[in-house]
Amino acid sequence: MEPLARDDPGQIAGYRLHARLGAGGMGVVYLGSTPGGRAVAVKVMRPELGDDREFRSRFRHEIEAARRVHGMYTAQVIDADPAAVPPWLATVYVPGPSLQQAVADHGPMPAQTVYRLMAGVAEALQAIHAAGVVHRDLKPSNVVLAADGPRVIDFGIARAAEATALTRSGIVVGSPQFMAPDQISGQPVTPRTDIFALGSLTAYAVLGRPPFGCGRPEAVMYRIMHQHADLAGCPVALRTVIEQCLVKDPAHRPRPAEIIGFCQAQEAGQATVIAQSWLPPSVAADLANRSTSLRALPSQATPAGRAAQTAVATGATAGPPQPALRAWRPEFYPPSAVTAAVRLMYAGAASAVLNVIVGCVAVYGVVHNTAVNLPNGDQATITTGTAFNVTVTVLFGLAGTGLWLWMAYANRRGRPRARILSTVLFAVLTLSLPLSFIEISVIAARVTGLIQWALAFAALVLLWARPSNAYFVAMRARWHER
């Protein structure tokens, strides 16, 4: 758990945000609370995903399917908005470490804990698959260890990112170390794909390392496709069920019910009952500390509450309320179109500075040529004219740089009329461009002028794109509420 960053929102759709729980390839996860004080985990998708229509369509479909999952060992989806900028969803918050965190902090799990972990995750997969969902990204960071058993989170979300612009650009959906051969090779993803991931996850829990090793994703995926898992040091009974899960052919992998039955058999034929004692003492103590920190979170996001939230997230002792500057915390993230436009504006500011340098060099060249051609000329007049020209060049350059930076600042924050003013400035630039070509004979200055015009044109196209429209409409309503 980490304190909120400067640009993190203070709330999303009525859910107050208290701290960061983590970040990954799909987005950022926050610890939030409902108006009534119930803790929730709010996952905000990456702006690049929100810009993709296909992702939004898939995301909406997967949320509808995920709402049908009601397993004891899953984190229930309670709210979502695929049409938001950016999309987000909220699930029940489980106050416990992920399996990845627990293994990293406390080492491999004892076999008795791993049997119960495997049975709980298998039961979660039963509920997920019964709702017509395939997880596709089952890994240690997506399994949370609670006092009464594991909880599987983020089921179905990976499918929403498949075949989007994000994946077409070369980003793999899923974690290579826990992907199945059929998933790597592009075969249809089925519930048996999750079984392979369960085998890898179980091996990780008992060994403290992925069964197919670490390293470059390409090398790991090759080993998954063509080599056997490295299960050295794994207890014999666990090794048997793990090897069955890691069979290359999906048709020969066991079903969740068979895995649960195997784990029950290791409990002397009795049902696998998970109590608070199922976790190792060090992990149980970690879980208790997290629960205590959760209860200490303030229910209101006042300035004093913000200080207390930071103290809880960092482990510091909260003191008396301190006055602080009111930081800008947007309720909406700008989409990638706006972000790209802002970067072009920063490039425009850089080109304006370059234009000043080119202008000053040009003035120096003119002065030098005048001095050579008119050695007996009035040096005072030449010096005065030089100073005047340099001053005008620098002032115009500073004004241009300031306008570029202002446009970047205002559009990044979705300020009212920022796009309209940017468009007006572009029109002025377009009208003045021919006149500047007539008056300016320096080729380099003309080139930098054309560069600035091209940057402004590209930025305006991005600012008036459809994702940007949704962002400015949402932010306009927010600015009017202030």
GUKEVO-864566 format. One record per residue (C-alpha): residue number from 1; y, z, x. Coordinates in Angstrom, 2 decimals. Example, Ala and Ser with C-alpha at 12.3 -4.5 7.8 and 13.67 -1.06 7.14 Angstrom:
2
NODE  num        Y        Z        X
NODE    1    -4.50     7.80    12.30
NODE    2    -1.06     7.14    13.67
***
This chain:
482
NODE  num        Y        Z        X
NODE    1     0.00     0.00     0.00
NODE    2     3.38    -1.03     1.39
NODE    3     6.96    -0.54     0.14
NODE    4     8.62    -3.41    -1.68
NODE    5    10.37    -5.93     0.55
NODE    6    14.05    -6.81     0.09
NODE    7    13.33    -9.97    -1.87
NODE    8    10.53    -8.50    -4.01
NODE    9    11.30    -8.24    -7.73
NODE   10    11.92    -4.83    -9.27
NODE   11    10.02    -5.79   -12.43
NODE   12     8.16    -8.69   -13.97
NODE   13     8.00    -9.18   -17.74
NODE   14     8.61    -5.48   -18.40
NODE   15     6.15    -4.22   -15.75
NODE   16     7.94    -2.02   -13.21
NODE   17     6.86    -2.75    -9.64
NODE   18     6.45     0.15    -7.22
NODE   19     4.79    -1.18    -4.06
NODE   20     2.94    -4.08    -2.49
NODE   21    -0.84    -3.95    -2.59
NODE   22    -1.40    -7.06    -0.50
NODE   23    -0.71   -10.75    -0.03
NODE   24    -2.91   -13.78     0.45
NODE   25    -3.15   -17.52     0.13
NODE   26    -2.73   -17.43    -3.64
NODE   27     0.20   -15.04    -3.86
NODE   28     1.38   -11.41    -3.67
NODE   29    -0.16    -8.43    -5.50
NODE   30     2.04    -5.53    -6.59
NODE   31     1.33    -2.07    -7.92
NODE   32     3.13    -1.87   -11.23
NODE   33     3.21     0.20   -14.38
NODE   34     3.52    -0.45   -18.08
NODE   35     6.45     1.04   -20.06
NODE   36     4.06     3.84   -21.03
NODE   37     3.20     4.60   -17.40
NODE   38    -0.26     2.98   -17.10
NODE   39    -0.87     1.60   -13.61
NODE   40    -1.50    -2.14   -13.34
NODE   41    -1.96    -4.67   -10.56
NODE   42     0.42    -7.63   -10.97
NODE   43    -0.45   -10.80    -9.05
NODE   44     2.38   -13.30    -8.60
NODE   45     1.27   -16.79    -7.60
NODE   46     2.80   -18.80    -4.79
NODE   47     5.74   -21.00    -5.84
NODE   48     3.88   -24.08    -4.56
NODE   49     1.12   -23.43    -7.07
NODE   50     3.57   -22.91    -9.91
NODE   51     5.07   -26.34    -9.23
NODE   52     1.72   -28.03    -9.87
NODE   53     1.09   -28.97   -13.52
NODE   54    -2.65   -29.14   -12.99
NODE   55    -2.69   -25.65   -11.55
NODE   56    -0.79   -24.27   -14.54
NODE   57    -3.24   -25.95   -16.92
NODE   58    -6.27   -24.65   -15.04
NODE   59    -4.68   -21.22   -14.64
NODE   60    -4.11   -20.96   -18.39
NODE   61    -7.73   -21.95   -19.07
NODE   62    -9.12   -19.49   -16.52
NODE   63    -7.00   -16.63   -17.89
NODE   64    -8.35   -17.29   -21.37
NODE   65   -11.88   -17.18   -20.00
NODE   66   -11.19   -14.09   -17.87
NODE   67    -9.94   -12.19   -20.93
NODE   68   -13.47   -12.51   -22.34
NODE   69   -14.93   -10.59   -19.39
NODE   70   -15.55    -6.96   -20.38
NODE   71   -17.89    -5.63   -17.69
NODE   72   -17.97    -2.03   -16.55
NODE   73   -17.59    -3.20   -12.97
NODE   74   -14.70    -5.64   -13.41
NODE   75   -10.94    -5.13   -13.52
NODE   76    -9.86    -6.23   -17.00
NODE   77    -7.14    -8.89   -17.32
NODE   78    -4.54    -7.38   -19.67
NODE   79    -1.61    -9.80   -19.55
NODE   80    -0.49   -13.09   -17.97
NODE   81     2.06   -15.87   -18.21
NODE   82     0.97   -19.25   -16.79
NODE   83     4.32   -20.79   -17.83
NODE   84     6.47   -18.31   -15.90
NODE   85     8.35   -19.19   -12.71
NODE   86     6.16   -18.44   -10.83
NODE   87     2.94   -17.78   -12.83
NODE   88     1.57   -14.24   -12.82
NODE   89    -1.15   -12.07   -14.29
NODE   90    -1.72    -8.34   -14.65
NODE   91    -5.02    -6.46   -14.49
NODE   92    -6.04    -2.83   -14.75
NODE   93    -5.30    -1.14   -11.43
NODE   94    -8.22     0.49    -9.65
NODE   95    -7.00     3.26    -7.27
NODE   96    -9.41     2.69    -4.43
NODE   97    -9.74     0.82    -1.13
NODE   98   -11.23    -2.63    -1.06
NODE   99   -14.60    -3.02     0.61
NODE  100   -12.83    -4.84     3.44
NODE  101   -10.42    -1.93     3.96
NODE  102   -13.19     0.66     3.75
NODE  103   -15.37    -1.08     6.35
NODE  104   -12.38    -1.71     8.64
NODE  105   -11.28     1.95     8.44
NODE  106   -14.60     3.77     8.21
NODE  107   -17.26     1.41     9.53
NODE  108   -20.45     0.07     7.92
NODE  109   -21.74     1.71     4.75
NODE  110   -25.04     3.64     4.59
NODE  111   -27.94     1.83     2.91
NODE  112   -27.92     4.11    -0.13
NODE  113   -24.28     3.27    -0.83
NODE  114   -24.92    -0.43    -0.29
NODE  115   -27.77    -0.50    -2.85
NODE  116   -25.42     0.91    -5.48
NODE  117   -22.63    -1.40    -4.36
NODE  118   -24.91    -4.43    -4.68
NODE  119   -26.19    -3.37    -8.10
NODE  120   -22.65    -2.79    -9.40
NODE  121   -21.35    -6.14    -8.14
NODE  122   -24.42    -7.90    -9.55
NODE  123   -23.73    -6.31   -12.94
NODE  124   -20.11    -7.46   -12.68
NODE  125   -21.35   -11.00   -12.01
NODE  126   -23.54   -10.78   -15.09
NODE  127   -20.47   -10.09   -17.24
NODE  128   -18.38   -12.73   -15.48
NODE  129   -21.04   -15.42   -15.81
NODE  130   -21.74   -14.51   -19.44
NODE  131   -18.09   -15.35   -20.20
NODE  132   -18.55   -18.80   -18.70
NODE  133   -16.66   -17.98   -15.50
NODE  134   -17.74   -18.46   -11.88
NODE  135   -15.88   -16.26    -9.41
NODE  136   -15.82   -18.78    -6.53
NODE  137   -14.11   -16.36    -4.14
NODE  138   -16.27   -13.22    -4.05
NODE  139   -15.48   -11.45    -0.78
NODE  140   -14.92    -7.88     0.50
NODE  141   -11.20    -7.91    -0.31
NODE  142   -12.04    -8.77    -3.93
NODE  143   -14.30    -5.74    -4.42
NODE  144   -12.52    -2.41    -4.92
NODE  145   -14.39     0.87    -4.42
NODE  146   -13.69     3.26    -7.28
NODE  147   -15.06     6.76    -7.85
NODE  148   -17.50     5.52   -10.50
NODE  149   -18.58     2.31    -8.78
NODE  150   -17.25    -1.00    -7.45
NODE  151   -14.85    -3.25    -9.32
NODE  152   -14.79    -7.03    -8.90
NODE  153   -11.29    -8.51    -9.14
NODE  154    -9.68   -11.99    -9.08
NODE  155   -12.58   -13.69   -10.87
NODE  156   -11.93   -17.27   -11.91
NODE  157    -8.53   -17.60   -10.27
NODE  158    -9.82   -19.67    -7.34
NODE  159   -10.86   -22.47    -9.72
NODE  160    -7.28   -22.85   -10.90
NODE  161    -6.21   -23.81    -7.36
NODE  162    -8.90   -26.46    -6.91
NODE  163    -7.71   -30.09    -6.93
NODE  164    -4.05   -29.04    -6.87
NODE  165    -1.45   -30.26    -4.43
NODE  166    -2.07   -27.11    -2.38
NODE  167    -5.75   -27.90    -1.80
NODE  168    -5.13   -31.60    -1.40
NODE  169    -2.87   -30.73     1.52
NODE  170    -5.89   -29.33     3.36
NODE  171    -6.01   -25.66     2.30
NODE  172    -9.52   -24.52     1.43
NODE  173    -9.99   -22.50    -1.76
NODE  174   -12.30   -19.63    -0.91
NODE  175   -13.03   -17.60     2.23
NODE  176   -15.20   -19.61     4.67
NODE  177   -17.16   -16.57     5.87
NODE  178   -18.37   -15.89     2.30
NODE  179   -18.67   -19.40     0.90
NODE  180   -22.01   -20.89    -0.16
NODE  181   -23.43   -24.13     1.33
NODE  182   -23.16   -25.86    -2.06
NODE  183   -19.48   -24.86    -2.25
NODE  184   -18.79   -26.15     1.26
NODE  185   -20.54   -29.47     0.67
NODE  186   -18.65   -30.14    -2.57
NODE  187   -21.62   -29.73    -4.92
NODE  188   -21.03   -28.37    -8.44
NODE  189   -20.17   -24.68    -8.32
NODE  190   -22.54   -22.56   -10.44
NODE  191   -23.26   -18.84   -10.94
NODE  192   -25.79   -19.14    -8.07
NODE  193   -22.82   -19.85    -5.79
NODE  194   -21.61   -16.30    -6.43
NODE  195   -25.08   -14.97    -5.59
NODE  196   -24.82   -16.40    -2.08
NODE  197   -21.44   -14.72    -1.70
NODE  198   -22.97   -11.46    -2.92
NODE  199   -25.58   -11.69    -0.17
NODE  200   -22.90   -12.23     2.48
NODE  201   -20.79    -9.42     1.01
NODE  202   -23.75    -7.00     1.05
NODE  203   -24.55    -7.89     4.66
NODE  204   -20.91    -7.25     5.56
NODE  205   -21.04    -3.83     3.89
NODE  206   -24.15    -2.65     5.76
NODE  207   -23.46    -4.35     9.12
NODE  208   -19.69    -4.22     9.30
NODE  209   -19.48    -7.94    10.10
NODE  210   -19.93   -11.27     8.29
NODE  211   -23.55   -12.52     8.50
NODE  212   -22.49   -15.94     9.78
NODE  213   -20.02   -14.64    12.32
NODE  214   -16.30   -15.15    12.81
NODE  215   -14.19   -17.80    14.48
NODE  216   -12.81   -21.15    13.43
NODE  217   -13.51   -21.97     9.76
NODE  218   -15.21   -25.23    10.72
NODE  219   -17.65   -23.42    13.02
NODE  220   -18.40   -20.73    10.43
NODE  221   -19.02   -23.30     7.69
NODE  222   -21.33   -25.27    10.01
NODE  223   -23.43   -22.14    10.63
NODE  224   -23.58   -21.46     6.89
NODE  225   -24.81   -25.01     6.26
NODE  226   -27.36   -25.29     9.08
NODE  227   -28.27   -21.87    10.52
NODE  228   -29.84   -18.62     9.38
NODE  229   -27.72   -15.51     8.88
NODE  230   -27.52   -12.96    11.69
NODE  231   -28.94    -9.82    10.03
NODE  232   -29.86    -7.92    13.19
NODE  233   -29.66    -4.19    12.51
NODE  234   -30.01    -4.52     8.75
NODE  235   -32.53    -2.15     7.06
NODE  236   -35.75    -4.00     6.22
NODE  237   -35.57    -3.56     2.43
NODE  238   -31.95    -4.66     2.24
NODE  239   -32.67    -7.55     4.56
NODE  240   -35.26    -8.86     2.10
NODE  241   -32.88    -9.11    -0.85
NODE  242   -30.00   -10.37     1.29
NODE  243   -32.14   -13.19     2.68
NODE  244   -33.12   -14.18    -0.85
NODE  245   -29.45   -14.39    -1.82
NODE  246   -28.63   -16.46     1.27
NODE  247   -31.18   -19.21     0.62
NODE  248   -29.55   -22.60     1.17
NODE  249   -30.98   -24.08    -2.06
NODE  250   -29.10   -22.58    -5.04
NODE  251   -32.13   -22.94    -7.33
NODE  252   -34.13   -20.45    -5.22
NODE  253   -31.57   -17.66    -5.24
NODE  254   -32.26   -14.63    -7.45
NODE  255   -30.44   -13.91   -10.71
NODE  256   -28.19   -10.84   -11.05
NODE  257   -30.79    -9.08   -13.21
NODE  258   -33.40    -9.50   -10.45
NODE  259   -31.01    -8.05    -7.87
NODE  260   -30.26    -5.08   -10.10
NODE  261   -33.99    -4.52   -10.60
NODE  262   -34.56    -4.59    -6.85
NODE  263   -31.81    -2.03    -6.25
NODE  264   -33.26     0.19    -8.98
NODE  265   -36.65     0.02    -7.28
NODE  266   -35.09     1.44    -4.14
NODE  267   -33.96     4.41    -6.25
NODE  268   -37.60     5.42    -6.79
NODE  269   -37.88     3.36    -9.98
NODE  270   -34.97     5.08   -11.71
NODE  271   -31.80     3.49   -13.05
NODE  272   -29.08     3.15   -10.44
NODE  273   -26.57     5.75   -11.59
NODE  274   -23.30     5.65    -9.67
NODE  275   -21.54     8.99    -9.42
NODE  276   -18.57    10.07    -7.34
NODE  277   -20.99    10.96    -4.53
NODE  278   -22.08     7.34    -4.13
NODE  279   -19.44     6.75    -1.46
NODE  280   -19.53     8.14     2.11
NODE  281   -17.39    11.30     2.47
NODE  282   -14.67     9.57     4.52
NODE  283   -14.29     6.76     1.97
NODE  284   -14.32     9.27    -0.91
NODE  285   -11.51    11.21     0.81
NODE  286    -9.53     7.98     1.21
NODE  287    -9.97     7.26    -2.50
NODE  288    -8.79    10.77    -3.41
NODE  289    -5.64    10.31    -1.32
NODE  290    -4.87     7.03    -3.07
NODE  291    -5.27     8.65    -6.47
NODE  292    -2.88    11.43    -5.44
NODE  293    -0.31     8.87    -4.24
NODE  294    -0.62     6.99    -7.52
NODE  295     0.15    10.11    -9.55
NODE  296     3.23    10.71    -7.38
NODE  297     4.79     7.37    -8.22
NODE  298     7.96     7.74   -10.32
NODE  299     8.00     6.20   -13.76
NODE  300    11.59     4.96   -13.53
NODE  301    13.01     2.52   -10.98
NODE  302    16.23     4.47   -10.39
NODE  303    17.83     4.57    -6.91
NODE  304    16.20     7.96    -6.39
NODE  305    12.92     6.56    -7.66
NODE  306    13.09     3.68    -5.18
NODE  307    13.40     6.18    -2.32
NODE  308    10.45     8.15    -3.66
NODE  309     8.36     4.99    -4.05
NODE  310     9.02     4.06    -0.45
NODE  311     8.10     7.58     0.64
NODE  312     4.81     7.45    -1.23
NODE  313     3.95     3.99     0.10
NODE  314     4.71     4.91     3.72
NODE  315     3.50     8.50     3.67
NODE  316     6.96     9.92     4.42
NODE  317     8.43    12.99     2.81
NODE  318    10.97    12.16     0.12
NODE  319    14.32    13.89     0.58
NODE  320    17.35    14.13    -1.69
NODE  321    18.61    10.90    -3.27
NODE  322    20.66     8.84    -0.84
NODE  323    23.36     6.33    -1.84
NODE  324    22.31     2.78    -1.04
NODE  325    23.65    -0.71    -1.35
NODE  326    22.47    -2.56    -4.42
NODE  327    20.03    -5.08    -2.95
NODE  328    19.47    -8.35    -4.78
NODE  329    16.00    -8.27    -6.26
NODE  330    15.30   -11.47    -8.19
NODE  331    13.10   -11.29   -11.24
NODE  332    12.00   -14.85   -10.57
NODE  333    11.04   -16.55    -7.34
NODE  334    12.60   -19.96    -6.70
NODE  335    10.03   -22.77    -6.84
NODE  336     9.29   -24.83    -3.76
NODE  337    11.68   -27.57    -4.93
NODE  338    14.64   -25.17    -4.74
NODE  339    13.40   -23.73    -1.44
NODE  340    13.16   -27.23     0.04
NODE  341    16.66   -28.07    -1.21
NODE  342    18.05   -24.93     0.42
NODE  343    16.42   -25.87     3.73
NODE  344    18.04   -29.30     3.53
NODE  345    21.38   -27.56     2.97
NODE  346    20.87   -25.47     6.10
NODE  347    20.17   -28.73     7.93
NODE  348    23.43   -30.07     6.45
NODE  349    25.30   -27.07     7.85
NODE  350    23.78   -27.78    11.26
NODE  351    24.83   -31.43    11.01
NODE  352    28.39   -30.33    10.12
NODE  353    28.49   -28.26    13.31
NODE  354    27.18   -31.26    15.22
NODE  355    29.93   -33.36    13.64
NODE  356    32.55   -30.95    15.01
NODE  357    31.11   -31.30    18.51
NODE  358    31.01   -35.08    18.22
NODE  359    34.61   -35.12    16.92
NODE  360    35.89   -32.98    19.77
NODE  361    34.10   -35.17    22.31
NODE  362    35.65   -38.24    20.66
NODE  363    39.15   -36.71    20.88
NODE  364    38.58   -35.92    24.55
NODE  365    37.52   -39.53    25.12
NODE  366    40.65   -40.85    23.46
NODE  367    42.86   -38.55    25.56
NODE  368    41.08   -39.58    28.73
NODE  369    41.49   -43.28    27.97
NODE  370    45.16   -42.77    27.13
NODE  371    45.75   -40.96    30.41
NODE  372    44.09   -43.81    32.33
NODE  373    45.87   -46.63    30.50
NODE  374    49.25   -44.92    30.30
NODE  375    49.57   -42.84    33.47
NODE  376    53.32   -42.51    32.98
NODE  377    53.08   -41.52    29.31
NODE  378    54.57   -38.39    27.81
NODE  379    51.96   -35.78    28.73
NODE  380    53.48   -33.20    26.36
NODE  381    53.09   -35.59    23.44
NODE  382    49.50   -36.38    24.45
NODE  383    48.65   -32.68    24.77
NODE  384    50.21   -31.85    21.40
NODE  385    48.39   -34.71    19.71
NODE  386    45.12   -33.65    21.30
NODE  387    45.50   -30.07    20.15
NODE  388    46.38   -31.21    16.64
NODE  389    43.36   -33.54    16.41
NODE  390    40.97   -30.92    17.78
NODE  391    42.32   -28.33    15.35
NODE  392    41.93   -30.64    12.38
NODE  393    38.41   -31.59    13.46
NODE  394    37.34   -27.96    13.88
NODE  395    38.89   -26.85    10.57
NODE  396    37.25   -29.66     8.63
NODE  397    33.97   -28.91    10.38
NODE  398    34.13   -25.21     9.55
NODE  399    34.99   -26.02     5.93
NODE  400    32.02   -28.38     5.71
NODE  401    29.68   -25.84     7.30
NODE  402    30.92   -23.13     4.93
NODE  403    30.35   -25.35     1.88
NODE  404    26.81   -26.18     2.97
NODE  405    26.00   -22.48     3.51
NODE  406    27.59   -21.49     0.20
NODE  407    25.54   -24.10    -1.68
NODE  408    22.36   -22.86    -0.01
NODE  409    23.17   -19.24    -0.89
NODE  410    24.20   -19.93    -4.49
NODE  411    21.31   -22.26    -5.36
NODE  412    18.72   -20.03    -3.69
NODE  413    19.82   -17.22    -6.02
NODE  414    20.10   -19.40    -9.09
NODE  415    23.78   -18.64    -9.64
NODE  416    25.35   -20.18   -12.76
NODE  417    26.95   -23.59   -12.19
NODE  418    25.73   -23.70    -8.58
NODE  419    23.96   -27.01    -9.15
NODE  420    26.93   -28.50   -10.99
NODE  421    29.36   -27.56    -8.23
NODE  422    26.93   -28.92    -5.65
NODE  423    26.82   -32.19    -7.59
NODE  424    30.61   -32.38    -7.72
NODE  425    30.83   -31.80    -3.97
NODE  426    28.26   -34.56    -3.43
NODE  427    30.37   -36.93    -5.56
NODE  428    33.43   -36.09    -3.45
NODE  429    31.42   -36.69    -0.28
NODE  430    30.19   -40.04    -1.61
NODE  431    33.71   -41.21    -2.52
NODE  432    35.18   -40.12     0.82
NODE  433    32.41   -41.68     2.92
NODE  434    33.86   -45.28     2.94
NODE  435    37.34   -43.96     3.79
NODE  436    35.98   -41.93     6.68
NODE  437    34.21   -45.03     8.00
NODE  438    37.51   -46.89     8.07
NODE  439    39.38   -44.12     9.86
NODE  440    36.57   -43.04    12.21
NODE  441    35.62   -45.54    14.89
NODE  442    33.18   -43.28    16.77
NODE  443    29.61   -44.42    16.02
NODE  444    28.13   -40.94    16.50
NODE  445    30.55   -39.44    13.95
NODE  446    29.62   -42.12    11.44
NODE  447    25.92   -41.40    11.97
NODE  448    26.35   -37.66    11.40
NODE  449    28.35   -38.45     8.25
NODE  450    25.49   -40.61     6.94
NODE  451    23.01   -37.86     7.81
NODE  452    24.99   -35.32     5.79
NODE  453    25.17   -37.71     2.82
NODE  454    21.38   -38.31     2.94
NODE  455    20.65   -34.56     3.16
NODE  456    22.95   -33.87     0.21
NODE  457    21.33   -36.62    -1.86
NODE  458    17.79   -35.36    -1.17
NODE  459    18.82   -31.76    -1.93
NODE  460    20.34   -32.78    -5.28
NODE  461    17.19   -34.67    -6.28
NODE  462    15.18   -31.50    -5.63
NODE  463    17.68   -29.27    -7.43
NODE  464    17.47   -31.36   -10.60
NODE  465    13.66   -31.69   -10.55
NODE  466    11.72   -30.20   -13.43
NODE  467    10.49   -26.99   -11.68
NODE  468    14.07   -26.33   -10.53
NODE  469    15.35   -26.74   -14.09
NODE  470    13.00   -24.02   -15.31
NODE  471    14.14   -21.73   -12.50
NODE  472    17.87   -22.20   -13.16
NODE  473    17.42   -21.72   -16.91
NODE  474    15.54   -18.46   -16.32
NODE  475    18.06   -17.23   -13.77
NODE  476    21.04   -18.18   -15.95
NODE  477    19.75   -15.84   -18.65
NODE  478    19.33   -13.10   -16.07
NODE  479    22.85   -13.49   -14.65
NODE  480    24.31   -13.36   -18.18
NODE  481    22.54   -10.01   -18.75
NODE  482    24.43    -8.39   -15.89
***
